[in-house]
Each structure stands twice: as structure tokens, then as C-alpha cells.
Amino acid sequence: MSNLELAERLEIFSTCPQSKDVGRDAYIQRVADVSQWSESLGCTGILVYTDNGIADPWLVSQIIIQNTQRLAPLLAIQPIYMSPYTAAKMVSTLALLHGRRVYLNMLAGGFKNDLATLNDMTPHDDRYVRTIEYTLIIKRLLESGQPVSFKGKYYTIKNLKMTPELPPELFPGIMISGSSDAGMAAARAIGATAVRYPKPPGEELGVAPDLSVRCGVRIGIIARQDRDEAWRVARERFPDARRGQIAHGLAMKSSDSVWHKQLSQLEVVTSEEDNPYWLGPFQNYKTFCPYLVGTYERVAREVGDYIAKGYRTFILDIPPSYEELEHTGKVFKRALELEVA
């Protein structure tokens, strides 16, 4: 199966390096490298994080676009950082300058301390109300070509028109966290893909047949031909660290994120048994998603199970190298072969 065939059947996103993890002099080149790796291996796009402690995702996305031919930045959008009009204007301007489609990962939360420093004390579920309004304004501005009026609890506009107009084929894909009931309701209201954090083997229920929302999952993957080699690489990359565990505990205390609590409450024992699901990187505050670790065949079976249960969008962790993305690509190709077999 070719990379093109893979991209036609699934939406696979890698993740862009964070500016806080890479030296200033090397960061631009690192973003360019990871973007080019991702595109060459058939990824649809690349997630670009946002929070108070890292570089602006719109400017980072400019680097991505200038160093690739088709890869779509998946920009994390924090409503308290800019108005919905400004976000829509950025989408339409990138389309004008580069003819490139982007995706928007709509945030209803963020790190609690980040929100507090900006004097945002909005309760968890109300933040989803705000994000719904924010996203609907963006969508209407980009799709109508006509003046738009909107009156909501958090935003009001009157006869606002988007210029430059966005070509319909470049209309952005929309994603949002679907870990809570409020998140799923928001995904339904704005027509977004709901992104979840999958549960361990045998516990993931998948997408309900009557659910009128496209769903995706956020995972990391480390796979090799040999299981022991895969686990060696995994533990070398994400060793147990007391400092990280303390940081994870502090983050739990200050977070009202539903997905964060759900992952933290999972009791997953990793042993020599055939269980690829690993929370070590999350528990050591190295990343924010579960990992699948093992042989290509075993991890592919688990990915194939997610596909069979209705997931068609996968957002991967930050790749440390081109070779690691190649290993991950083998897993997805094998998973789709198993689905067809």
C-alpha cells in the first residue's frame, strides 16, 4: 500500500515540535524537517500546539507551509488569544498567499494557570459554549461571502464580511476534544471531528453507530519487528523520572480537563504480557497521550481495532526522527491490510 493510498483512507496527523523543547537557533529547521518527513510519509497534516509558553501557532504554520507542498497545519485555536474575526482572517489570508487548506483544533480549555493569568475564570462547560459561538462565527464568515451578523452570550458581530473571500475547496477542517459530554455536544453543534484518547485493548467502545459525529483518536506509536526492541526504544525515549511524575501530579491538581482525569485514572499494568497500551510518557509528564508499543503486527491489530470501531482520524505524537515515522507508517499500512483481509 502506497502513502497516497494510506492518505486517501485515513486522516493521519503528526505533531509539530514545541519551541520550548528545541534551541532557538535550531527551531525553524526542526519544524521544517518534521513537516517534510510528515508529508513524504503521507500525513494529511500536522498539529501545531498553542499555550502561553510556546511560539505562536500561526507563525509556526507559516514555516510549515513554506517548506511543504500540501501538508495542512492543524492549528490549535485558543479563543481568549484572538477574536473569531482575526482567526477567520488568518485562514483566508493563508489561502490567498499559499493556496493551502488548514485545519483548526478548537480549544475550550487549556492549562488552568494560563487561563488565570489572562483573567479567564469561565467554568469548564461554559467554555464549550464560548467555543461553539467562536467557531460558528469563523465558519459563517468563511463560507458565506456575504455580511454576517451573530448575537450570542460571548460574541456579537453585525454585518461583518470576510475579505479576502475563501475558495470553497480550502474551507478548513474543524476538530475539538470529544472526551466529555460537553465536548461531544460542541462537536455536533459545529460539525467538527471529535478527538478522543483511546482506552486500553478490550475497553475501547469506539464510535456509537448512531453518533452523527466523525471521531478521531490521539495516540503515540513505537513499533519494531521485535517486541523487546520496541520496548527498549520506548523506555529509552521515555524513562521513568521522579521530577516528571511530580509535575504530572501538580498538573492533575490544577487541571479541570476531562481527558486528563480520564487518562490519569486508568489502571494499566505494562508487563511482558501482550499489552501494547502504555501510559508511561503521560505519567512522567513527557507527552499528553497514550502510546502503543510492540511489534508491527501487534500494534497494527490495535490500530485496526480502532479503525473497525469507527475512528478515521489519528493524531500522532511529535516524531523524533524520519525513521520513527517510517516505523509508524508500516503500522498503519498493515492495519489497513488487516481490515481488508
N, C-alpha and C positions, 0 to 999 in steps of 0.2 A: 504494500500500500504506500503510495507516494504522500509527500507532505501536503500536496494540493488536495488529494482525496480526503486526507485527515481534516483539513480546514473546512472542507465542504460539509462534513458530517457533524463536526463539533465546533463550538467556540472555545478556544483554549487561549488563556491569557497568562503571560509570565508577569513578573513584578519588577519594577524599576528599583535600582539601588537607592538608598536614602543618603542624603547629603551628610548626615551626622556619622555615617559609617565609613565614609571614604574621604581621604585627604582632599583639601581644596584644589590642589594642583592636578589631581588625577580624576576628579569627579566627572567633568564633562566627557572625557574619553571613556570612562567606565559606563556612563549612561549610553553613549553611542555604541560601545561594544555589546552590551547586553541587549540593546534594541536590535542590532544586526543579527546576533545569534537567534533571537526570538523569531525574527522574520524569516531567516533562512530555514528554520525548522518548522515552519507552517503555522505559527501562532497567529491568531486573529488580532491580538492587541497586547498591551502591556499596562498593568495597573500602576498608577503614579499616586503615592500616598500624599496626604496633607495633614499637618498639625502645626502647633506653634513652634516646634523645634527643628523643622526641616525646610528646605528650599521650596519656593512656590511651585505648585504642580503645573501651572500654565506655562511658565518659563522653561521648566524642565521638559515639558512636552514639545516645546519648540525644538529642542535638541534632538528629541526622538524623531520628529517629523523630518528634520533636515538630514538625518542620517539613514533613513529608510525609504522604501518606495511605496509601501501600502500599510504598514503596521499602524494600528489605531491606538492612540493613547486612551486609556481608561482613567479619566481624571477624577480623583476624589474631590467632591464638592461640599464644602462646609458653608451652610447658609449664612453664618454670622460673619464670614470673611468678606463677602461682597453681595451686592444686590442681585436679584434674578435677572434684571436687565443687563448688568455687566457680564454675567456668566453667559447669557444668550449672545451678547455682542462678541464675546471671545470665540464662541463656537462658529458664528457666522464669519468672523474675520479670518480664523484659521482656514475655513473652507475657501474663502476668497483668495487668500495668499498661496495656499498649497493644494487646493482641490482635495483635501483629505477629510475623511469622516473621523469623528471621535466618539467615544463612549463616555457617559457620565455616571460615576458611582456616587449616588446621593447619600449624604450622611445626615442622620438625625441626631447623632451624639458626637462623641469624641472623648478625649481624656477629660475627666471631670475638672481637674485643675486648670487645663487650658480654657475651658468654658468659663470657669470662675474668674480668671484674670481678665476676661472680656466682659465681665458682669452679666453673663448669661446664666440665669438660675431657672430656666424653663424646665418643668418636670419632664421625665422621660417620654411619656405618651404624647404630651403636648408638642414635643419637638418633632414628632412624626406629623402632627397636624401642620406645623410650620413648613416642614419639608415637602408635604403634599402641595401646599399652596405655591411654594417656591418653584417646584418642578412644573406644575401646571402652567405657571406664567412663562417659564422658559419654553415649554413645548408650544404654547399658543403663539408666542412671538415668532418662533422659528418656522411654524408650519402655515401661518395664515397669509402672510404677505399684506395684511390689512391692519389698521389700527386696532389695538386690543385694550379692552377695559376689564378690570378684575377688582373685586372687593372681597376681602377675606378678613380673618381675625388678625393676621400678621402683616399682610401686604395689600396695598391698594394701588392700582395704576389706572390711568384714564387716557384713552385714545393714544396709546403708545405703539409706535411702529418700529419694526426692526429693519435697519439698513446697515450693511448690505443684506439683501434677502438671501436665504439659504436654499441652494438647489435641493429638491426633494430627496434625491438619491444620497445626499450627505447628511440627512437628518440623524441626530445622534442616537445610539443605543442607550438605554437607561437601565441602571441596576441599583438595588438597595438591599440592605440587610433584611433577611427574612426569618431571623431567629425567634422573634417574638410575634404575638398576635397583632400588635400594633404595626410591626414591620410588614407582615403579610397583607394587612389591610391597606397599608400605604402602597405596596407593590401593585395591588389590584386597582387602586384608585388612579395611579399614574401610568399604568401599563408597563411596569418595569419587570426585569428579571429579578427574582428574589434569591439572594445568595445566602446559603446556609453553611454551617460547619458540620460535616457528616459525623455520625456516630460510629462506634466500632462495628466490626463484622457481626452480622446477625441482629444488630439493634437498629440499624438504619431502616426506617419505614419507607422512605422515598417520597415521591410526589403523588398525592392522592389523585385518583383517576378523574374526579370531578372538580379538581382545582384549576381554575381558569387563569393560572399564572405560570409563566415559564420559570423554572428554577435551576440554580447552579450551586456548585459547592466550591469551597476554598480549602485546598489541601497542598501539602508538600509531598514530594516523592523522591525516594532514594532507592534505586533498583540496580541489581547486577545479576550476572549469570549465576553466581554463587551466593547463597543466603548469608553465610558468615562474612563474606566480603562486603555485602551491602550493610550489614550491621556494624562492621568495623568502620566503614566510611561514615556512617551516621553518628556513631558515638565519638569519632574523632572530630567531626564538624560541630557537634553539639554536646560537649562534655558536661557532666553534672557540675554545677557551680553554686556554691552556697550564696554568693552575692546575688546571682540571678534569681535564686529561689526566694530570697528576701525581697527583691524587687517585685517579683510576681505577687507575693503576699501583700505588699503595700498597694500594688495596683488593684488587687481584688477589693481591698478595703475602700478604695476611693472611686471605684467604678460602679455605675448602675447599668452597665451593658449586660443584656440578657445572654448573648452568646458567650461572653467572658465567664459568666457564672456557670452556664451550662457545661462548658469545657472543664472548668475547674472542679466541678462536682462529679465528673466521670471517674469511675474507679476502674482503670485499665492496667492490668499487670502484664508487663512485657517480659517474656521469658524465652526459653528455647522452643516453646511450642509454636505452632504455625499461626501466629497472630501478627499481621503486618502493621497494625494500628499503634502509633507511638505518640505520646504527648510530651516526651522529654524536652523538646525545644520550647514548647509553650510553657511548661512548668519551670524552666530555667530562664524565662523571660528573654529568649533569643528570637522568637517569632510568635505570630498570633494565629497559628492554625495547626491542626493535627497533621502528622506525617504518616505515610505508608512506606514501610521498609521491608525489603525482601527480594526474592528472585523476580525476574521479569514476569514469569508465568504467574506467580502468586499475587503480585501487586496488580497485574493486569486483570486477574479474576475479580479482585475487589473493585477496581475501576469499572470493569464490565458490569458488575452488580449495580453500581451507581447509575450507569447508563441505562441498564434494564429497568431501573426504578424511576426513570423519567428525567434524570439530570442530563442536560445537553451543553451546559456552560461550566468550564473548570477554570478556576483562578489559582495559579501555582505560586509558590514562594519565590523569593529572589534567587536566581540561579547563580552559583558561584563560578561557573565556567561553561564554555560551549559544550564540553564533553558531558557535563552533567545533564544539560538539556537534551543531548543526544540519547542518553540513557532513558530519560523520561519519555522522549518520543517513541522509543521502542515499546514502552509500556502501553501507550495509547493505541499504537498500531495493532499490537497483539490483542488488546481489549476489544477493538472493533472486529478483528478477525474471529474472536470467540463469539461475538454477538451474531455474526453472520453464519457461523458453523452450525 
